[in-house]
Amino acid sequence: MPGKPALVVRQILEHLVQCPDAVDTASGIRQWWIDNEDLTDPDELERILDAMVEQGWLVSKQAGSSSKLYGVNESRMEDIRGFLGYVV
């Protein structure tokens, strides 16, 4: 994911390493976890989050009829830390 999507992924993962219990909707993630909301529009963020779920970094669950909650897949935390360049 080159460019802005890669930066968004990195910011989301950084947030989750610092706050591993964090769970939020795409809207909340865009507002609170990403430094600059202009990096991505809501539809693009949904695609990024779903790709991160497919990759196994995030888990999601349905929250009501139209929202999903996203959080870290704790079993992949070591891989995430390695991706971010942390000493694992």
Secondary structure, 3 states (H helix, E strand, C coil): CCCHHHHHHHHHHHHHHHCCCCEECHHHHHHHHCCCHHHCCHHHHHHHHHHHHHHCCEEEEEECCCEEEEEECHHHHHHHHHHHCCCC
